[in-house]
């Protein structure tokens, strides 16, 4: 296939994000976020009318902010970069699944399938997929914050001055590559474990092709995580699941919030690592990296800046 064909294919595939339940900006998820923003609007404002709500939700200062425009550009350009450069070399799930299943068999011996009940098999495999996916997201996110040269790349995401649902796609291509490999690894491990425990007949409970747990999480306002709409789930639920308000704290320009609420869906990983903070514990925040100025004011800076910072990091002379 010629490069021009690949380019056209990658660009033409973008509207498909609205019809794919595995994408954050799937139409149903956007509609649910719109509806959940209504009670948030009522709680946090004194207005009680439709025009006021629409101005609140579609605030021009947010959606047309220079930071938001960079998000839109990254969404398109990163899709092209993925198609042309790193998609062909990303890890794939099948060899990981086969290799891990073989490893389990060598270590623990051949195992007779522990159940032939399809409800048990499907339920267990669906839950396993979800847990491994969420755990590996947390671990990679933790590494992106704690490993200095990885933080140089992840800082692209945190440099957003305003949040919109498109901010989920505000990432450096290298970070996107790491997340793609993470997905292959988590799915491969889940399939390998499932194959070893239950045999080759594996399937999951899904809604429109998405893991049912992921679907429920996204319907519960995942797109409000990257928005100016503060949507809290209360202290009890926020001890188990990361609410939109908690993720907004993660985007605070206050450095003491940078390494908090690293989880995607489950708050348990943060709770066990001591990085959890509930929305009731934090007042008003601003988004960005604060004094850790990232210099991501243009698309070119967004792509190039991490490499410049890494170069400076490795060539900087140690202090006496």
C-alpha positions in Angstrom: 0.0 0.0 0.0 1.4 3.4 -0.9 2.0 6.1 1.7 -0.7 8.3 0.2 -3.2 5.5 0.6 -2.1 5.0 4.3 -2.5 8.7 4.9 -6.0 8.8 3.4 -7.0 5.7 5.4 -5.7 7.1 8.7 -7.5 10.4 8.2 -10.7 8.8 7.0 -10.8 6.5 10.0 -11.0 9.4 12.5 -14.8 9.8 12.3 -15.0 6.1 13.3 -13.9 7.0 16.8 -17.5 8.3 17.3 -19.0 4.9 16.5 -16.4 2.6 18.2 -17.3 1.7 21.8 -13.7 1.0 22.5 -12.9 4.7 21.9 -13.3 7.3 24.6 -15.2 9.7 22.4 -17.8 7.1 21.3 -21.1 8.8 20.7 -22.9 7.2 23.6 -20.2 8.1 26.0 -20.4 11.7 24.9 -24.1 11.8 25.3 -23.9 10.3 28.8 -21.3 12.9 29.7 -23.6 15.6 28.4 -26.5 14.3 30.6 -24.3 13.9 33.7 -23.1 17.5 33.3 -26.6 18.7 34.0 -26.7 17.9 37.7 -23.1 19.2 38.0 -24.3 22.5 36.4 -27.2 22.7 38.8 -24.9 22.1 41.9 -22.1 24.4 40.9 -23.8 27.3 39.4 -26.8 29.6 40.3 -28.3 29.5 36.8 -31.2 27.2 36.0 -31.9 27.6 32.3 -30.9 25.8 29.1 -28.9 28.7 27.5 -26.9 29.0 30.7 -26.2 25.3 30.7 -25.0 25.4 27.1 -22.7 28.3 27.7 -21.4 26.5 30.8 -20.7 23.2 29.0 -19.5 24.7 25.6 -17.5 27.6 27.1 -15.7 29.2 24.2 -12.8 30.1 26.5 -12.2 26.4 27.0 -13.0 24.8 23.6 -11.2 27.5 21.6 -8.3 27.9 23.9 -4.8 27.6 22.3 -4.2 24.5 24.4 -7.4 22.9 23.2 -6.5 23.6 19.6 -3.2 21.8 20.1 -5.2 18.8 21.3 -7.2 18.8 18.1 -4.1 18.9 16.1 -2.4 16.1 18.0 -5.5 13.9 17.6 -5.1 14.1 13.8 -1.4 14.1 13.4 -0.8 11.3 15.9 -3.2 9.1 14.0 -1.1 9.6 10.9 2.2 9.0 12.8 0.7 5.8 14.3 -0.3 4.5 10.9 3.1 5.3 9.2 5.6 4.7 11.9 4.9 2.7 15.0 1.8 0.6 14.3 3.9 -2.0 12.3 6.4 -2.5 15.2 4.1 -2.5 18.2 3.9 -5.6 20.4 1.2 -8.1 19.4 -1.1 -10.0 21.7 -1.0 -13.5 20.2 2.7 -14.4 20.7 2.5 -13.0 24.3 -0.6 -15.1 25.0 0.9 -18.3 23.6 4.2 -17.7 25.3 2.7 -17.1 28.7 0.3 -20.0 28.4 3.3 -22.3 27.6 5.2 -20.8 30.5 2.4 -21.6 33.0 2.2 -25.1 31.6 6.0 -25.7 32.1 5.9 -24.3 35.6 2.7 -25.8 36.9 2.1 -28.6 34.5 -0.8 -29.4 32.3 -4.1 -28.4 33.8 -7.6 -29.8 33.1 -9.9 -26.9 32.5 -11.2 -25.9 35.9 -14.7 -25.3 34.6 -16.8 -25.9 31.5 -19.6 -23.6 32.6 -19.7 -20.8 30.0 -21.1 -18.3 32.5 -18.2 -18.9 34.8 -15.6 -18.8 32.0 -17.0 -15.7 30.3 -17.4 -13.8 33.7 -13.9 -14.8 34.9 -12.2 -13.9 31.6 -14.1 -10.6 31.3 -13.1 -9.6 34.9 -9.5 -10.8 34.3 -9.2 -8.6 31.1 -10.5 -5.6 33.0 -8.3 -6.0 36.0 -5.1 -6.6 34.1 -5.9 -3.7 31.7 -6.5 -1.3 34.6 -3.5 -2.5 36.6 -1.0 -2.2 33.7 -2.4 1.2 32.9 -1.7 2.3 36.5 1.8 0.8 36.5 2.7 2.5 33.2 1.2 5.8 34.3 3.3 5.5 37.6 6.4 4.9 35.5 5.6 7.9 33.3 5.6 10.1 36.4 8.5 8.6 38.3 11.1 7.9 35.6 12.5 11.3 34.6 13.0 10.7 30.9 9.5 9.2 30.6 8.1 12.2 32.5 9.6 14.4 29.8 7.2 12.7 27.3 4.2 12.5 29.7 4.5 16.2 30.5 3.0 16.8 27.0 -0.3 15.5 28.4 -0.1 17.5 31.6 0.8 20.7 29.8 -2.9 21.1 28.9 -4.1 24.5 30.3 -7.8 23.5 29.7 -9.4 20.1 29.5 -11.9 18.8 26.9 -12.7 15.2 26.0 -10.1 15.6 23.2 -7.4 16.0 25.8 -7.3 12.2 26.2 -5.5 12.2 22.8 -3.0 14.9 23.9 0.0 12.7 24.2 3.4 12.3 22.6 3.6 9.5 19.9 6.2 7.7 22.0 3.9 7.6 25.0 1.1 6.3 22.7 3.4 3.6 21.5 4.1 2.5 25.1 0.4 2.4 25.8 -0.2 0.3 22.7 2.5 -2.2 23.8 0.9 -2.2 27.3 -2.4 -3.1 25.8 -0.9 -6.0 23.9 0.9 -7.2 27.0 -2.2 -7.0 29.3 -4.5 -8.7 26.7 -1.8 -11.3 26.0 -1.4 -12.1 29.7 -5.2 -12.4 30.1 -5.6 -14.7 27.2 -2.6 -16.8 28.2 -4.1 -17.2 31.8 -7.5 -17.8 30.4 -6.3 -20.4 27.9 -4.4 -22.2 30.7 -7.3 -22.2 33.1 -10.3 -22.8 30.8 -9.0 -24.0 27.4 -9.2 -22.3 24.0 -12.9 -21.3 24.2 -12.7 -17.8 25.5 -15.0 -14.9 25.2 -16.1 -11.9 27.2 -19.3 -10.1 28.2 -19.3 -7.0 26.0 -21.5 -4.1 25.0 -21.1 -3.1 21.4 -17.7 -4.8 21.3 -16.4 -3.2 24.5 -15.7 -5.0 27.8 -18.8 -4.5 29.8 -16.8 -3.1 32.8 -15.1 -0.6 30.5 -18.5 0.3 28.9 -20.1 1.0 32.3 -17.1 3.1 33.4 -17.2 5.2 30.2 -20.9 5.7 30.4 -20.5 7.0 34.0 -18.9 10.2 32.7 -15.4 9.2 31.6 -15.4 12.2 29.2 -15.9 14.6 32.1 -12.5 13.5 33.4 -11.0 15.8 30.8 -13.4 18.8 31.2 -14.1 21.8 33.4 -17.2 20.0 34.7 -16.6 18.9 38.3 -18.4 15.6 38.8 -17.6 13.9 42.1 -18.9 10.4 43.2 -18.5 11.0 46.9 -15.9 9.7 49.3 -17.1 6.1 49.5 -17.2 5.4 45.8 -14.0 7.4 45.3 -12.2 5.0 47.5 -12.9 2.3 44.9 -13.2 4.1 41.6 -11.5 7.2 40.2 -14.2 9.9 39.6 -13.9 12.6 36.9 -13.2 15.1 39.7 -10.4 13.0 41.0 -8.7 12.8 37.6 -9.0 16.6 37.3 -7.0 16.9 40.5 -4.4 14.8 38.8 -4.2 17.5 36.1 -3.8 20.3 38.8 -0.9 22.7 38.2 0.1 22.2 41.8 3.1 19.8 41.8 1.9 18.0 44.9 -1.0 16.7 42.9 1.1 15.5 39.9 1.6 12.0 41.3 -1.9 11.5 42.8 -4.9 9.6 41.4 -2.8 7.8 38.8 -5.5 5.1 38.3 -7.7 4.8 35.3 -10.9 3.2 36.5 -10.0 1.6 39.9 -8.9 3.7 42.8 -7.6 0.6 44.7 -4.1 0.8 43.1 -3.7 4.4 44.3 -5.1 3.5 47.7 -2.6 0.7 48.2 0.3 2.9 46.9 -0.6 5.9 49.0 -1.3 8.1 46.0 -5.1 8.4 46.4 -6.7 11.7 47.1 -10.5 12.3 47.1 -12.1 15.3 45.5 -13.5 16.5 48.9 -10.0 17.1 50.1 -9.1 19.6 47.3 -10.6 23.0 46.6 -10.4 24.9 43.3 -7.6 24.0 41.0 -6.0 25.2 37.8 -4.8 22.8 35.1 -1.2 22.6 33.7 2.3 22.0 35.1 2.6 25.2 37.0 6.2 26.1 37.8 7.4 23.0 35.9 6.9 25.0 32.6 6.7 22.6 29.7 7.0 25.0 26.8 4.4 23.1 24.8 2.9 26.2 23.2 2.8 24.9 19.6 2.5 21.6 17.9 6.2 21.6 16.9 7.2 22.2 20.5 4.9 19.5 21.7 6.7 16.9 19.5 10.2 18.2 19.9 10.4 19.5 23.4 10.7 16.0 25.2 13.7 15.1 23.1 15.3 18.5 23.9 14.7 18.0 27.6 16.1 14.4 27.5 19.2 15.6 25.8 19.7 18.3 28.4 19.1 15.8 31.1 21.8 13.5 29.9 24.3 16.2 29.0 23.9 18.3 32.1 27.0 18.4 34.2 26.5 17.1 37.8 26.6 19.8 40.4 29.8 20.0 42.5 
